[in-house]
Amino acid sequence: MLHLRDGRWWDEDAERWRDGVGKWLRPMRPPHSVIEPTRTTQVVLATAHRDHDATNIVAGNLVAFCQRYHSMHDKAEHLRRRRVTYLARRALGDLFTGPHRP
């Protein structure tokens, strides 16, 4: 299936172009003669927890996001965990090598 950036796509069965909601468009050239640059992308879905609690696996708490949106959804939680990790590493350094010097 061929998709263009503006939402148009080529229906191979009907041999016609359709818009983003599936309606037929006015007659246009078939895809082999389309001059517009096209690209294909692979979208990978990832399961996210709505409440950011990995132990809560109730179906209503799970949602499928693309990897980009999943990262945006979990950004605050990732920043929180990163801070905790940095503080723990700093504390271990203080414990074994003395006070941390910036």
Secondary structure, 3 states (H helix, E strand, C coil): CEECCCCCEEECCCCEEECCCCCECCCCCCHHHCCCCCCCCCCCEEEEECCCCCCCCCHHHEEEEEHHHHHHHCHHHHHHHHHHHHHHHHHHHHHHHCCCCC
